[in-house]
Amino acid sequence: GEVTEGSVFGAALLFAGTAIGAGMLALPAETASAGFAPSEAALLFCWMFTLVSSLFTLEAVWFISADDKEGEAASADGSFLTMSQASLGPVGEACTATIFWFLLTAICVAYIAEGGHLLAAGARAAGLASCPDQAGSVAFVSVFAAFAVAGTKYVDDANRVFMAGLVASFAGLVAAAAAKVDVSLLARADWTEVWPKGISIGVLSFGAQNIVPTLFSYLGRDPLRTREAVLLGTCFPLAIYSIWELVTLGSVSLESLGANPNQDAFLEKLAGGVGQLGGVVSAFSVFAIASSMAGASVSFVDFWQDGLTSLGLFKDAASTEAGEDT
């Protein structure tokens, strides 16, 4: 079918939304022992790792697309299964399929469980006292499955709403802490604490490489536009994380957290007795999980489409991609 060219900005938001999760709230607890400057250096290293690995992924996707002689959509989309089959053969494709199935399933199950819990909690707060978490999970996965199957364009539209909510709630978190920033707290630095906690959580916080093939297809298989989306999509989390580290590590001293600093301890110190912070944290968590699930769900659907196509069970793998009209 005709290839629909999506928005670079929307694609960048999909990448950023996939990367930014509710786990961002725990970032300061993992990096507090290192201090602001070492933590920021670790974030920059992890940002560069993500950018370079994403661009390598894009190059491989583009190579598979350009090498396609028949012009078939399934091959031209160049997903991870197609790339591994072309470069590593059937055994490599089988290994990749196993790894990606486990990875994407684990990610989606985690988001569905937490998203369902938050939805059910909201329903109970609204008066539905008997609403179980399982019902919330069913509603959560049903909505995102519908978006993902409909096409990337629809996921893009929904993700813009989620990202707007994420930015608004994040601004609320920053506003609650900004007035308390003490520059002297930012001077603390212990570079020996960067590894392994600072690097490991940084790599996880930026991870969104799995959505690169989807973005390539969504942007009309244009490598230059996809490169722009990846660059912008990695810079957005870097800015969010850097600001969050600045206001949290500059507002809360390591000594005040006790022997085992954690996310709850940090948020309690930031709140400083201000009750509404809990609501802002919940709102941020909802939008962060929703934006992450948007990217994970469309990536999961693309994975299954490519797998079924490689088995000869699904002949038109691109028919629903990028919100094409059929």
N, C-alpha and C positions, 0 to 999 in steps of 0.2 A: 504494500500500500504506500501511499504518499507519506513522506516523512514530515512530521510536524515539528517546527522549530520552536522550542519553548523559550522562556525568559532566562537570561543569564542571572539576573538578580534572584529570581525564584529558585533557580538551580543552586545558587550560592546559599540561599536560606535553607534549602533542603540539606545541603552538606553540613552547614553550621548547626541546624536543629538536630541532625543525627548525632553530632559530636557532643553537644551540650546536653547533659542529663542532670537529674536531681543530685547525682553524686558530686556535682560541683560544690555543694554545700559542705562536703567533707574535705575539700581541698586544703583549707587552712590547717585543719587538725593534723593532716599528714605532713605538712611542710613547716609547721610552726617551729620545730626544733632547729631547722636550717636557717630561718630568718628570711626577710623579704628579698634581699639581693640574690642570694643563692637560689631561692625558689623561683625568682623571675628568670634567672639564667637557665634553670631546668626547664621552665615553660618555653623559653625561646628555643632550646635544643629540641624539645618534643614537637614544637610547632614546625621546625625545619625538617625533622624526621617525617612528620605527617605530610608536609607539602611535597617533599622529594619522593616519598613512596607513592603518594597519590599521582604525581606526574609520571612516575614509572608505570603505574597501572594504566594511566591514560595512554601512554605511548604504546603499550602492549595492545590495548583495545583498538587503538587507531591502526596499528599494524595489521591486526586481524581483519579489520574493516577494509583497509586498502588492498589487502591480499585476496579478498573475496572476488572470485572471478565470475560467479554466477549472479551476483547481486541479490542473493536471497537474504531476506530480512533477518532471519535467525542467525546466520553467520555474521552478517554485517554488524549486528549489535555487539558482538565480541564480549560476551559475559565471561566470568571466570571459568566456567566449564568449557566454553568454546576455546578460550585461550589455552587452558591446560591440555585439552585434547590435541590442539594444533602443535603445541610445543613439547608435550611430555607423553603423548599417546594415550591409549585407553587406560593403562594402569594409572598414569598421572591424573587423568580425568576422574577415575573412580576415587582416588585418594582425595582430590580436591572436593568432589561431591560429598564425601563423608565428613570432611573437616568443616565445610561450609554449612552442611545440614546441621551439624552439632552446634556450630557458632550461632547461626541465625535463629535456630530453635531456642537455644539458651537465652539469647537476647530478648526474643519476642515473649517467651514465657515469663521472664523477669518483669518486663514492662506490663504485660497483661495482668500479672498478679498484683503489682503495685498500683497500676492504673485502676483495676477493679476495686481494690481496697479503698482508694481515694474516692471513687465514684459512689461506692456503697456508703462510705462515711458521710459524704455530702447528702445522699438521699436520706440517711437516718437523721441528719441534722435538720433536714427540711420537713421531717414528720413521718417518714416511712420507717418506723422503728424496727420492723421485721426484715428489712432489706439485707440479705446476706452478701458477703464479699463475692461469692460465686456468681450471683446475679450481676454484680457490677463488672466482673471480669467478662461475662458473656456479652454484656452491652458494649463494653470497651472494645473487645476484639471484633465484634460484628461491625461497628462503625468503621474501624480502620481496614478491615478486610474489604468492605464495600468500596472505600476510596481506592485502595490498592488495585483491586480488580478493574475498576472503572478506568484507571490510567494515571500516569504521572502528573498530567495537567491538573486533575482534580486533587491529587495529593498536594501538589504545589499550592493550589488555592487555599486548601485547609491549613497547610503548614504556615502560610503567611499570617493567618489569624493566631495560630499558636505562638509564633515568634513575636508577634505584637504583644500578646499577653505576657510572654516570657520577659521581654524587655521592660514592660511597664512594672511588673512585679520585682524584677531585678533592681530597677530604679528605686523602688520602695525600700528594698533591703539596703542599698547603698546610702540612701538618704538617712536611714535610721542609724547608720554607723559613721557617716562622714564627719559629723560634728565632733566625734570623740577621737578622731585620729591624732595621735601623738607622734610627731616626727622622730622623736628619740627612740621609740620602739622599733622603727624601721631600720635603725642602724645596727641592730643585732644581726650577726652573721656567723654561721658555723658551716663551712663548706663540706666538712666531712659527713654531714647529715643529708646531703643531696642524694646520695646513692645508699640504698636502693629505693626508698620510699618516694622521694621527689620525682625521680625519673619514671618509675613504674606507674604512679598515678597520673603523671603528665601524659604518658603515651596512651593510657586508657581514656583520658579526658578528651583527647583530640581524635580518637579513632572514628573514622567514617569512610575509610577507603573502600569499603564494600559497596558504596553507592555510586562510585565513579562510573562503572559501565552503564548504569541507569541514567545518569546525567548526560553521558555521551550520546546515548540514544535520544534522550529528551531534547537535546540541543541540536538535533538534526545531523548527528554524527560529524559535528564540526569541532575539530581538535582545538582550534584557537578560542572559540567561545567557551568550550569546556574548561580549558586552562584558566580563563578569566574567572569562571565560576568557582573552580577549586581554590585559586589564590584568594579570592574574596571570602569564600567559605571557610578557609582556615584562619584568616585574619580576624574574623568576627569572634570566634571562641577565644583567641589569644587576647583580644581587647577585654572581653568579659572576665576572663580568668585573672588578668593582670589587675583590673580594677578591684575585683573581689579580694585578691590577696592584699592589695594596698590598704583597703579599708578595714579588713579583719585583722591582719597582722599589725596594723598601725593603731588599732583600737584595743586590742586585748594582749596583755603581756603573757609570756609563756609561764611565768611563775604563778600567775593567778589561776591557772588551769589545773594545777596539781600535777601528780606524777603521770597520769594517763589522759592527755588532752584528746577530746573527741568532738564530733560534730555538735552534739547537744550542749556540751560545755561551752563551746564557742558561741553558739546562738543565744544561750542564756546570758553570757556576758555582754553580747552585743545588745540584747533587748534592754538590759539595764532597768528591768521593771516595767517596760512599755509593753502592755498586753497585746497590742495589735500586731506585733511582729510575728506571732504564731500564725495569724491569718495570711500574712504576706508570704511566709515560708511555705505554707500549704499551697497558695496560689502559684508560686514559682515552681513547686514540685509538680503540680498538675500540668502546667504548660511545658515544662522541661520534658516530662515523660511523654506527653502527647507529641511534641515535635520530634523526639527521638523515635517514637513508635511509627511516626509517619515515614521516616526514612527507612527504618528496619522493615516495615511491612511491604513497601513497594520493592525493596531489594529482595525480600523473601519470595514474592510473587514472580519476579524476574528469574530468580534462581530455579523455581519449579518449572516455569515456562521453558527455560533453556534445557533443563534436564529431560523434560518430556519430549522436547523437539529432538534432542540427541538420540532418544530411543525410538523416534519415528511415530510417537503417539500424539504429537501436537504440531501441526504443519504450519500454523500461522502465528508464530510466537510474538510477532510485533504488532498484531492487530489491535491489541488493547494498549500498547505502549504509547506514551506521550499523549494520551487522550485522543487518539485518532478517530475520525468518523469512519464507520464501516458501512 
